[in-house]
Amino acid sequence: MKKEGYIYAILATAAMGSLGVFVNYTTVNPFTLTFLRLFIPAILLTVFFIAKGVKFEKITLPTISAGIFLSLTIIFYIFSIRKTTMSLSVFLLYLGPAIAALFAFILLKEPLTKADFLSLVLAMIGLLLILRFKIELKMIGNSLSGILSGISYGLLIVANRSTKQTNTQLSSLYQFAVGSLFVFPLFILSNPDLNKIESEFITILSMAIVCGLLGIMFMIAAIKRLRAIEYGVLAYLEILFAVVFGFIFFKDAPDFYKLTGGALIVAGGFIQTLKSRR
């Protein structure tokens, strides 16, 4: 049972960490990719749950909020991958767990502990290292999408922390559905190129199934077999897979500043993971 849980966790993080590969092999705009990345799994999960006879719960406001922040996280993450690199983008994305501590303090009135403060300090030093301690508009501009993905991810964590949905699988479905509805107007306003979507549909469909559907299904299977702390730590393998895939497919080798800054950001996230599972 435990061994299966580890295998599912590795598969889940590999699936989610591969998003940048699909993003770089398509040319359709980020709003189109985000909409299809959420909409296709939502449809497939709905069919799956109906076939299984799953009883649908009433959706809660925090779950709706989580769906919106999920779509924003993906949008900014895709923009970041397109503007920078896979390694830099995933390091900035994982500012989220540390930022979540600050948002939980502000929005949920949770106390800001010493562990939270240390997590935030490590994450901010890591960010400054990635920016090479140069607070320049150009440098910040290039990394802005990645930073916004981390902020959105932090808000997603807080929203999921306060949700009252009892079924994790249904919560995932609802967040996919809400996220796709939220991004749909942006998808339409972006004037999507239907010819591009048609010509690249196999890649887009593969992205939606691998990064969306399979990633979530493997994650749920792992969570059922592992303790929360075990999966929380293993989830950081997504960063490793994203960096490895970036190097294999695009020769993206992070430099000293990115690796050191990324390591500090990951350390900050680890502290949050360990603290939340006590």
LUMZA-663053 format. One record per residue (C-alpha): x, y, z. Coordinates in pm, whole numbers, plus 32768, in hexadecimal, padded with zeros to 4 digits. Example, Ala and Ser with C-alpha at 12.3 -4.5 7.8 and 13.67 -1.06 7.14 Angstrom:
! LUMZA-663053
ATOM     x     y     z
ATOM  84CE  7E3E  830C
ATOM  8557  7F96  82CA
This chain:
! LUMZA-663053
ATOM     x     y     z
ATOM  8000  8000  8000
ATOM  8114  80F4  8065
ATOM  81EC  8098  7F39
ATOM  80C4  80D3  7E51
ATOM  8090  8226  7EF6
ATOM  81F8  828D  7EAD
ATOM  81D3  821C  7D42
ATOM  808F  82E2  7D17
ATOM  812F  8416  7DB9
ATOM  8257  8405  7CCA
ATOM  816E  83DB  7BA0
ATOM  8096  84FF  7C16
ATOM  81BD  85ED  7C3D
ATOM  8254  857D  7AF2
ATOM  8107  85BC  7A42
ATOM  80DB  8715  7ADB
ATOM  8248  876F  7AA9
ATOM  822E  8728  7933
ATOM  8145  8851  78EF
ATOM  8261  892B  7870
ATOM  82BE  882B  7767
ATOM  8161  8836  76D0
ATOM  8154  89B2  76EE
ATOM  8298  89D8  762C
ATOM  8225  88E7  751D
ATOM  80E9  89AF  74D6
ATOM  80BC  8B0B  7449
ATOM  7F55  8B56  74B4
ATOM  7F2C  8C6E  75B2
ATOM  7F33  8C33  772D
ATOM  7DBF  8C7A  775A
ATOM  7D65  8B6C  765F
ATOM  7E56  8A74  76FE
ATOM  7DD2  8ABF  785C
ATOM  7C67  8A9E  77F1
ATOM  7C9F  894F  7746
ATOM  7D89  88D9  785E
ATOM  7C65  8904  7951
ATOM  7B33  88C5  7877
ATOM  7B98  8773  77E4
ATOM  7BE8  86D2  7937
ATOM  7AA4  8766  79C5
ATOM  79DA  86B8  78B5
ATOM  7A94  856E  78DA
ATOM  7A78  8572  7A57
ATOM  7903  85C0  7A42
ATOM  78CA  8493  7960
ATOM  79A1  83BB  7A45
ATOM  78E5  841F  7B82
ATOM  778F  83F2  7AE0
ATOM  77F8  8297  7A6A
ATOM  786A  8243  7BCE
ATOM  7726  82C6  7C61
ATOM  77D6  83C8  7D3A
ATOM  76E8  84AA  7DFA
ATOM  772D  8616  7DA9
ATOM  774D  870A  7ECD
ATOM  76E9  8877  7ED6
ATOM  7810  894D  7E6F
ATOM  7894  8A3B  7F79
ATOM  7912  8BA2  7F55
ATOM  7A7C  8B49  7FB1
ATOM  7A76  8A3B  7EA1
ATOM  79FD  8B3E  7DA4
ATOM  7B18  8C25  7E13
ATOM  7C10  8B06  7DF2
ATOM  7B9C  8AC7  7C8E
ATOM  7BDB  8C32  7C33
ATOM  7D35  8C34  7CD2
ATOM  7D84  8AE9  7C27
ATOM  7D3F  8B83  7AD2
ATOM  7E0F  8CB9  7B27
ATOM  7F2E  8BDE  7B9F
ATOM  7F33  8B20  7A56
ATOM  7F0F  8C5A  7980
ATOM  8034  8D0B  7A29
ATOM  8103  8BCC  7A31
ATOM  80D8  8B99  78B9
ATOM  812D  8D07  7874
ATOM  8265  8CDC  794B
ATOM  82D2  8BA1  7892
ATOM  82A7  8C55  7746
ATOM  8368  8D8A  77B8
ATOM  847C  8CE4  7884
ATOM  84D6  8B75  78C0
ATOM  8437  8A42  795B
ATOM  852A  8A3D  7A80
ATOM  84FE  8BAC  7ADB
ATOM  8384  8B92  7AB4
ATOM  835C  8A66  7B99
ATOM  843D  8B02  7CA5
ATOM  8368  8C3F  7CA3
ATOM  8227  8B72  7CA4
ATOM  8296  8ACD  7DE7
ATOM  82A6  8C1C  7E97
ATOM  8138  8BBE  7ED2
ATOM  8154  8AEF  8014
ATOM  821B  8C00  80C7
ATOM  8138  8D16  8045
ATOM  800A  8C49  80B8
ATOM  807D  8C79  8222
ATOM  8068  8DF2  81F7
ATOM  7F12  8DE2  814F
ATOM  7E92  8CF5  825E
ATOM  7F00  8DF6  8362
ATOM  7E4D  8F11  82AA
ATOM  7D15  8E5C  822C
ATOM  7CDC  8D3E  8321
ATOM  7D6A  8DEE  8455
ATOM  7E58  8CCB  848E
ATOM  7F82  8D21  856D
ATOM  80CC  8D66  84BE
ATOM  81B9  8C76  856E
ATOM  8335  8C72  8576
ATOM  832A  8B5A  8474
ATOM  824F  8C32  8391
ATOM  833B  8D58  83B6
ATOM  846B  8C80  8368
ATOM  83B8  8BEF  823A
ATOM  836A  8D4B  81B4
ATOM  84CE  8DC8  81F0
ATOM  8564  8C9C  8139
ATOM  8471  8CC8  8017
ATOM  84B9  8E3D  7FF8
ATOM  8635  8E08  8005
ATOM  8609  8CF7  7EFF
ATOM  8545  8DE8  7E23
ATOM  8651  8EF3  7E4A
ATOM  875C  8DF5  7DEA
ATOM  869A  8D97  7CB2
ATOM  8685  8F0C  7C61
ATOM  87FD  8F1F  7CB3
ATOM  87B1  902A  7DBA
ATOM  8765  911D  7CA0
ATOM  8612  91BE  7CD5
ATOM  85FF  923F  7B72
ATOM  84BE  9272  7AB0
ATOM  853D  919E  7990
ATOM  85A6  9081  7A76
ATOM  8460  908E  7B3A
ATOM  8399  90AD  79F6
ATOM  8430  8F6F  796B
ATOM  83DB  8EB3  7AAC
ATOM  828E  8F5D  7AF5
ATOM  81B3  8E4A  7A64
ATOM  826B  8D46  7B34
ATOM  8248  8E17  7C71
ATOM  80D3  8E45  7C2B
ATOM  80B1  8CCC  7BFA
ATOM  814B  8C9C  7D54
ATOM  805C  8D9C  7DEE
ATOM  7F32  8CF5  7D45
ATOM  7FAC  8BA1  7DBB
ATOM  7FC4  8C27  7F1E
ATOM  7E5C  8CA1  7F0B
ATOM  7DF5  8B4F  7E7A
ATOM  7E8F  8AA1  7FA8
ATOM  7DD6  8B89  809A
ATOM  7C8B  8B56  7FE1
ATOM  7CB5  89DB  7FEE
ATOM  7D0F  89EF  815E
ATOM  7BC1  8A96  81AB
ATOM  7AE5  89C8  80C1
ATOM  79D4  88EF  815A
ATOM  79C1  87F0  803F
ATOM  79D8  8694  80DA
ATOM  7A29  85DC  7F95
ATOM  7B85  862F  7F0E
ATOM  7B33  859F  7DB7
ATOM  79FA  8675  7D95
ATOM  7AB8  87A6  7E0F
ATOM  7BB4  8771  7CF4
ATOM  7A99  8755  7BF7
ATOM  79ED  888D  7C78
ATOM  7B32  8953  7C6C
ATOM  7B73  88E4  7B05
ATOM  7A0F  8947  7AA5
ATOM  7A17  8A9A  7B55
ATOM  7B72  8AE3  7ACD
ATOM  7B09  8A98  7967
ATOM  79D1  8B73  798C
ATOM  7AA3  8C8E  7A1D
ATOM  7BA2  8C87  7903
ATOM  7A9F  8C51  77ED
ATOM  7A61  8DC9  77B1
ATOM  7BDB  8E00  779D
ATOM  7BF1  8CDB  76AC
ATOM  7AE9  8D7B  75CB
ATOM  7B7C  8EDB  75E5
ATOM  7CD6  8E57  758B
ATOM  7C4F  8E0C  742F
ATOM  7CC6  8CA1  7428
ATOM  7D55  8C20  72E3
ATOM  7C75  8AF4  7295
ATOM  7D62  8A78  7188
ATOM  7E7F  8A6B  7285
ATOM  7DA2  89BC  7384
ATOM  7D3E  88BA  727E
ATOM  7EA1  887D  7205
ATOM  7F2B  8862  7369
ATOM  7DFF  87B8  7407
ATOM  7EB2  866E  7448
ATOM  7FBD  8726  7511
ATOM  7EB7  87F4  75C9
ATOM  7DE2  86C0  7614
ATOM  7F16  8607  7690
ATOM  7F68  872D  7774
ATOM  7E07  8732  7804
ATOM  7E06  85BB  7842
ATOM  7F6C  8598  78C6
ATOM  7F8F  86D9  7993
ATOM  7E22  86FB  79F1
ATOM  7D62  85B5  7A03
ATOM  7E7B  84BB  7A46
ATOM  7F36  85AA  7B2C
ATOM  7E01  85D3  7C09
ATOM  7DA1  8461  7BFD
ATOM  7F01  83F2  7C5B
ATOM  7F0C  84F7  7D70
ATOM  7DC3  847E  7E05
ATOM  7E38  8313  7DEF
ATOM  7F7D  8372  7EA3
ATOM  7ECB  8439  7FB4
ATOM  7DEE  830B  7FFE
ATOM  7F22  8230  803A
ATOM  8012  8321  80E5
ATOM  8011  83FD  8217
ATOM  7FD5  856B  81CB
ATOM  8138  85C8  8231
ATOM  81C7  84C0  8146
ATOM  810B  8540  8018
ATOM  8149  86AB  807B
ATOM  82C1  8671  806A
ATOM  82B5  859B  7F2F
ATOM  81E7  86A9  7E7F
ATOM  8327  8775  7E61
ATOM  83A4  8677  7D65
ATOM  82D9  8744  7C6B
ATOM  83EF  8848  7C77
ATOM  84F8  8740  7C30
ATOM  8434  86B1  7B0D
ATOM  83F5  880C  7A79
ATOM  8569  8861  7A8C
ATOM  85D1  870D  79FD
ATOM  84D2  8720  78E2
ATOM  8543  8883  7894
ATOM  86AB  880D  7876
ATOM  8657  86D4  77A8
ATOM  856D  877A  76B0
ATOM  85EC  88E1  76A1
ATOM  8751  88DA  772D
ATOM  86DA  89BF  7846
ATOM  87EF  89A5  7949
ATOM  87AA  8A88  7A75
ATOM  88D4  8B57  7AE8
ATOM  895B  8B7A  7C4A
ATOM  886E  8C95  7CA7
ATOM  8738  8BDA  7C31
ATOM  879F  8A94  7CD7
ATOM  87FB  8B39  7E23
ATOM  86CB  8C1C  7E23
ATOM  85EC  8AFA  7DBE
ATOM  867C  8A23  7ED7
ATOM  8628  8B33  7FD7
ATOM  84C7  8B52  7F4E
ATOM  849D  89D8  7F64
ATOM  8525  89DE  80C9
ATOM  841F  8AE3  8123
ATOM  8312  8A09  808D
ATOM  8390  88D8  8149
ATOM  8372  8994  8291
ATOM  8206  89E3  8240
ATOM  81C2  8879  81E3
ATOM  825F  87EF  831F
ATOM  81B5  88F3  83FB
ATOM  805B  88B6  836B
ATOM  806E  873E  83A0
ATOM  80CC  8743  8511
